[in-house]
């Protein structure tokens, strides 16, 4: 007999349902537009809301309670599955885009560096500006919103570390803070109005520890609320901008190919015959990329910097794909096969994003997270608009590369998938790969700076 709750809360059932319904939804035409593979994100959000609501109403001690709690403790879908499909997608994208990478960097490298820093800087300025509109906002939650709206896991790690140091410093110097800030901290810790009105607020060691824990938790809460909105904004942006600004995708593609062909000839690049598929080389690329992404580089007062799974796998795939072949490995593979892996990885990755964060998205509009969601939306919009204006009108970048560069500047892997879908080609991946590392660095720096500003 089938236990419905155990079946429904299985991560595989949830992923399969989200992908199937998402791809079907993605085929629906809204005028000339459809969501394509990105549809899995939206059905994942809807399914997450339904299944989390269902699980939260299962009484303790009844059939299915343990299965429901197991799902909730895993964050609906485990991070291991999240990372697996992310790695498959990014590796396929990197190998597909690699043949043009050297040419792209030589021709446009400085422009991508500028975009990576400008987009993250614009998001940081928008975040700080929004905090000035509300004196009651929690500065740690707002800093988390910045990393979430920019969909940056390394930025999240840097923000948590900076929040811990910042909160620790506040507790060590609590008596030196102005009375208004002391009162705000006391309220956040649940100290009664009577004690606060009595003046001379003294915090116990336990309360000080709790404040530091709350600061770290605030970063995570803000990140979780803003992350899905950051993803959705980038996906909608790369899909609708060509329509709004009447950008001819095919003309952009033709210009891009001409530019790359001329540049390849002048660079005298050696052509390497691709194989159908080299499974060992593909897995080797994932392994080395994941290892590179796990390396922490000490940066003094800025803490540690790492590329993470996305950055490590992408850069290694671009490097190996450019080299083409060494030893027993061939990294130039059939575009159609890599395209299938890319599509498979992206569909499951987007479905998992929706499933992990869907309940938070819907719930944030009904409760106190609505203001944080609004900040996330504003920050995401400001960042992509800055990227578009600077990239298209000032730096004169081809839209196909620019759409990828904007996703790279937002460190948005789901956005890259949407950009590839919208372009009906892999050209955006080159812009993404060139911009991503500099955007990561910018995220880390600006996440730390935000904690040093008065909020």
C-alpha positions in Angstrom: 0.0 0.0 0.0 1.3 3.4 -0.9 2.0 5.9 2.0 0.9 9.1 0.3 2.9 11.4 2.6 6.1 9.4 2.3 5.6 9.4 -1.5 4.7 13.1 -1.7 7.7 14.3 0.4 10.2 12.2 -1.5 12.7 14.6 -3.1 12.6 12.5 -6.3 8.8 12.7 -6.6 8.9 16.5 -6.0 11.7 17.1 -8.5 10.1 14.9 -11.2 6.7 16.6 -10.8 8.2 20.1 -10.8 10.3 19.4 -14.0 7.4 17.7 -15.9 4.9 20.4 -15.1 7.5 23.1 -15.5 8.5 22.1 -19.0 4.9 21.8 -20.0 4.2 25.3 -18.6 7.3 26.5 -20.3 5.8 25.5 -23.7 2.8 27.8 -23.3 3.0 30.8 -25.5 2.2 34.3 -24.1 2.1 36.2 -27.3 5.5 35.5 -28.8 7.0 34.7 -25.5 7.3 31.4 -23.5 9.3 30.5 -20.4 11.0 27.4 -21.8 13.0 25.5 -19.3 12.6 28.4 -16.8 9.0 27.2 -16.3 10.4 24.6 -13.8 11.3 27.4 -11.4 7.7 28.7 -11.2 6.0 25.3 -10.9 8.7 24.4 -8.3 7.6 27.5 -6.3 3.9 26.5 -6.5 4.6 22.8 -5.5 6.8 24.0 -2.6 4.0 26.2 -1.2 1.5 23.3 -1.5 3.7 20.5 0.0 5.2 22.7 2.9 1.7 23.9 3.8 0.5 20.3 3.8 3.4 19.0 5.9 3.1 21.8 8.5 -0.5 20.7 9.2 0.3 17.0 9.9 -0.2 16.5 13.6 2.7 15.1 15.6 2.5 11.4 16.2 0.4 10.7 13.2 1.3 8.7 10.0 3.5 10.8 7.8 4.8 13.2 10.5 8.3 11.8 10.5 8.5 11.9 6.7 7.3 15.5 6.6 9.9 16.5 9.2 12.6 14.7 7.3 11.7 16.8 4.2 11.7 20.0 6.2 15.0 19.3 7.9 16.6 18.8 4.4 15.3 22.2 3.3 12.7 20.4 1.0 15.5 19.2 -1.3 19.0 18.5 -0.1 21.9 20.7 -1.0 23.7 17.7 -2.5 21.1 17.3 -5.2 21.1 21.1 -5.7 24.8 21.1 -6.3 24.8 18.0 -8.5 22.5 19.4 -11.1 24.2 22.8 -10.8 27.5 21.2 -11.6 26.2 19.2 -14.6 24.6 22.3 -16.1 27.6 24.6 -15.6 30.1 22.0 -16.8 28.1 21.5 -20.1 27.8 25.3 -20.5 31.5 25.8 -20.0 32.6 23.1 -22.5 30.1 24.5 -25.1 31.3 28.1 -24.8 35.0 27.3 -24.4 36.1 27.5 -28.1 35.4 31.3 -28.2 36.6 32.1 -24.6 40.1 33.2 -25.4 39.0 35.5 -28.2 36.2 37.0 -26.1 38.6 37.8 -23.2 41.2 39.4 -25.5 38.6 41.5 -27.2 36.2 42.4 -24.4 38.0 41.4 -21.1 38.2 44.9 -19.6 34.6 45.6 -20.3 33.5 42.4 -18.5 35.6 43.4 -15.5 33.9 46.8 -15.4 30.5 45.2 -15.6 31.1 42.7 -12.9 32.2 45.5 -10.5 29.5 48.0 -11.6 26.6 45.6 -11.3 27.5 44.5 -7.8 28.3 48.0 -6.7 24.9 49.2 -8.0 23.2 46.5 -6.1 25.0 47.5 -2.9 24.1 51.2 -3.3 20.5 50.3 -3.9 20.5 48.1 -0.8 21.9 50.8 1.4 19.5 53.4 -0.1 16.5 51.2 0.8 17.7 50.8 4.4 17.6 54.6 4.8 13.9 54.6 4.0 13.1 52.5 7.1 14.9 53.1 10.4 13.2 49.9 11.8 14.8 47.6 9.3 17.2 44.9 10.6 20.6 45.7 9.1 21.7 42.1 9.1 18.5 40.9 7.2 19.1 43.7 4.7 22.7 42.7 4.1 21.3 39.1 3.5 18.8 40.6 1.0 21.8 42.0 -0.9 23.4 38.6 -1.3 20.1 37.0 -2.0 18.9 39.4 -4.7 22.3 39.0 -6.4 21.9 35.2 -6.0 25.5 34.9 -4.5 26.4 32.0 -2.2 30.0 33.2 -1.7 28.6 36.7 -1.0 26.3 35.0 1.6 29.3 33.3 3.3 31.2 36.7 3.4 28.1 38.5 4.8 27.6 35.9 7.6 31.3 36.2 8.6 31.1 40.0 8.5 27.8 40.0 10.5 29.4 37.8 13.2 32.4 40.2 13.5 30.1 43.3 13.4 27.7 41.9 16.0 30.5 40.8 18.3 32.1 44.2 18.2 28.7 45.8 19.1 28.4 43.5 22.1 31.9 44.2 23.3 31.3 48.0 23.0 27.6 48.0 24.0 27.9 50.6 26.7 29.6 53.0 24.2 26.6 52.8 21.8 24.2 55.7 21.7 21.0 55.2 23.7 18.8 54.9 20.6 20.8 52.0 19.3 20.9 50.3 22.8 17.1 50.4 22.9 16.7 49.0 19.5 19.1 46.1 20.4 17.2 45.5 23.6 13.9 45.3 21.8 15.3 42.9 19.3 16.4 40.7 22.2 12.9 40.7 23.8 13.8 42.9 26.8 10.7 44.3 28.4 9.6 47.9 27.9 9.8 48.4 31.7 13.5 47.4 31.8 14.2 49.6 28.7 12.5 52.6 30.2 14.5 52.2 33.4 17.6 53.1 31.5 21.1 51.7 32.1 20.5 48.7 30.0 22.8 45.8 30.9 23.0 42.7 28.8 23.9 39.3 30.1 26.5 37.1 28.4 23.7 34.9 27.2 21.9 37.9 25.6 25.0 39.0 23.9 25.6 35.5 22.5 22.0 35.5 21.3 22.4 38.8 19.5 25.4 37.4 17.6 23.4 34.3 16.7 20.4 36.5 15.6 22.7 38.6 13.4 23.9 35.5 11.5 20.3 34.2 11.3 19.2 37.6 10.0 21.7 37.3 7.1 20.3 33.8 6.2 16.7 35.0 6.4 17.2 38.0 4.2 19.1 35.9 1.7 16.4 33.2 1.6 13.6 35.8 1.0 15.4 37.7 -1.7 17.1 34.8 -3.6 14.0 33.7 -5.6 13.2 37.3 -6.5 16.7 37.8 -7.8 16.4 34.7 -9.9 13.0 35.7 -11.3 14.1 39.3 -12.1 17.1 38.1 -14.2 15.0 35.4 -16.0 12.3 38.0 -16.9 14.9 40.6 -17.8 16.8 38.5 -20.3 13.6 37.3 -21.9 11.8 40.6 -22.2 14.5 43.2 -22.9 14.9 42.2 -26.6 11.2 42.7 -27.1 11.0 46.0 -25.2 14.0 47.5 -26.8 13.4 45.9 -30.2 16.8 44.0 -30.3 17.0 41.7 -33.3 18.4 38.5 -31.8 19.3 37.0 -35.2 21.1 40.1 -36.3 23.0 40.1 -33.0 23.9 36.5 -33.6 25.1 37.2 -37.1 27.3 40.1 -35.9 28.6 38.0 -33.0 29.6 35.1 -35.3 31.4 37.5 -37.7 33.3 39.1 -34.9 34.4 35.8 -33.5 35.3 34.4 -36.9 37.6 37.4 -37.7 39.1 37.3 -34.2 39.7 33.5 -34.4 41.5 33.9 -37.8 43.7 36.7 -36.5 44.5 34.7 -33.4 45.4 31.7 -35.6 43.5 29.3 -33.3 44.0 25.5 -34.0 40.8 23.6 -34.7 40.3 20.4 -32.7 37.9 17.8 -34.0 35.2 17.1 -31.4 34.2 13.6 -30.3 30.7 12.4 -29.7 31.0 12.4 -25.9 33.9 11.6 -23.5 32.2 10.7 -20.2 35.5 10.4 -18.3 36.7 13.8 -19.5 33.3 15.3 -18.5 33.4 13.8 -15.0 37.1 14.8 -14.6 36.2 18.4 -15.5 33.4 18.4 -12.8 35.8 16.9 -10.2 38.7 19.3 -10.9 36.3 22.3 -11.1 34.6 21.4 -7.8 38.0 21.0 -6.1 39.2 24.4 -7.5 35.9 26.0 -6.3 36.5 24.6 -2.8 39.8 26.4 -2.3 39.7 29.3 0.1 42.0 32.2 -0.7 42.8 34.3 2.4 42.3 38.0 1.7 43.3 39.6 5.0 40.5 41.9 6.4 38.2 40.8 3.5 38.2 37.2 4.9 38.4 34.3 2.6 37.5 34.2 -1.1 36.4 31.1 -3.1 34.8 30.5 -6.4 32.3 28.0 -5.1 31.0 25.0 -7.1 29.6 27.3 -9.9 32.7 29.4 -10.4 35.2 26.5 -10.0 33.5 24.2 -12.5 32.7 26.9 -15.0 36.3 28.3 -15.1 37.8 24.8 -15.3 35.3 23.8 -18.0 36.2 26.9 -20.0 39.9 26.3 -19.6 39.8 22.5 -20.5 37.4 23.2 -23.4 39.7 25.8 -24.8 42.7 23.4 -24.5 40.6 20.8 -26.2 42.6 17.7 -25.6 45.4 16.4 -23.3 46.4 12.9 -22.5 43.5 10.5 -22.7 40.9 13.2 -22.4 39.1 15.1 -25.2 37.1 18.1 -24.0 35.7 19.2 -27.3 32.4 17.2 -27.6 29.4 17.1 -29.8 27.2 20.3 -29.2 24.0 18.3 -29.3 25.0 15.9 -26.5 26.3 18.7 -24.3 23.2 20.6 -25.1 21.0 17.7 -23.7 23.1 17.6 -20.5 22.9 21.3 -20.2 19.1 21.2 -20.6 18.7 18.3 -18.1 20.9 19.9 -15.5 19.1 23.3 -15.8 15.6 21.9 -15.6 16.3 20.0 -12.4 18.4 22.9 -11.0 15.6 25.4 -11.5 13.0 23.0 -10.2 15.1 22.6 -7.0 15.5 26.3 -6.6 11.7 26.7 -6.7 11.1 23.8 -4.3 13.7 25.0 -1.8 12.6 28.7 -1.7 9.0 28.6 -3.0 7.3 28.6 0.4 9.4 31.6 1.6 8.5 33.5 -1.6 4.8 33.2 -1.1 4.9 33.5 2.7 7.0 36.7 2.6 4.1 38.6 0.9 1.7 37.6 3.7 4.0 38.4 6.6 6.9 40.6 7.8 9.1 39.5 5.0 7.2 41.6 2.5 9.5 44.6 3.1 12.6 42.5 2.6 11.1 41.0 -0.6 10.5 44.6 -1.8 14.1 45.5 -1.1 15.3 42.4 -3.0 13.2 43.3 -6.0 14.4 46.9 -6.1 18.1 45.8 -5.7 17.8 43.2 -8.4 16.1 45.6 -10.8 18.7 48.4 -10.2 21.6 46.0 -10.7 20.3 44.5 -14.0 19.3 48.0 -15.4 22.7 49.4 -14.6 24.3 46.4 -16.4 22.1 46.9 -19.4 22.6 50.6 -19.8 26.3 50.5 -19.3 26.9 47.4 -21.3 24.6 48.1 -24.3 24.7 51.9 -24.6 28.2 52.8 -23.3 30.3 49.7 -23.8 28.4 48.8 -27.0 28.4 45.0 -26.3 26.5 42.6 -28.4 23.3 41.6 -26.7 24.0 37.9 -26.7 27.2 38.4 -24.8 25.8 41.2 -22.6 22.8 39.0 -21.5 25.3 36.5 -20.2 27.5 39.2 -18.7 24.5 40.6 -16.8 23.7 37.1 -15.4 27.4 36.8 -14.5 27.4 40.2 -12.8 24.3 39.0 -10.8 26.2 35.6 -10.2 22.9 34.1 -11.4 23.3 30.6 -12.8 19.5 30.2 -13.4 19.6 33.5 -15.3 22.3 32.1 -17.6 20.0 29.2 -18.4 17.2 31.6 -19.3 19.6 33.8 -21.4 20.7 30.7 -23.3 17.1 29.7 -23.8 16.1 33.2 -25.0 19.1 33.4 -27.3 18.5 29.9 -28.6 22.2 29.4 -28.5 25.2 29.2 -26.1 26.7 32.6 -26.9 25.7 34.2 -23.6 27.9 31.7 -21.7 31.1 33.5 -22.8 29.9 36.8 -21.3 28.8 35.0 -18.1 32.1 33.1 -17.7 34.2 36.3 -18.2 32.2 38.4 -15.8 31.4 36.0 -13.0 34.7 35.9 -11.1 34.9 39.7 -10.9 31.3 39.9 -9.8 32.1 37.3 -7.0 35.0 39.5 -5.8 32.7 42.6 -5.9 30.0 40.7 -3.9 32.5 39.7 -1.2 33.9 43.2 -0.9 30.6 45.1 -0.9 29.0 42.6 1.5 31.7 43.4 4.0 31.5 47.2 3.4 27.7 47.2 4.0 28.3 46.2 7.6 30.7 49.1 8.1 28.1 51.7 7.1 25.6 53.2 9.6 22.2 51.5 9.2 
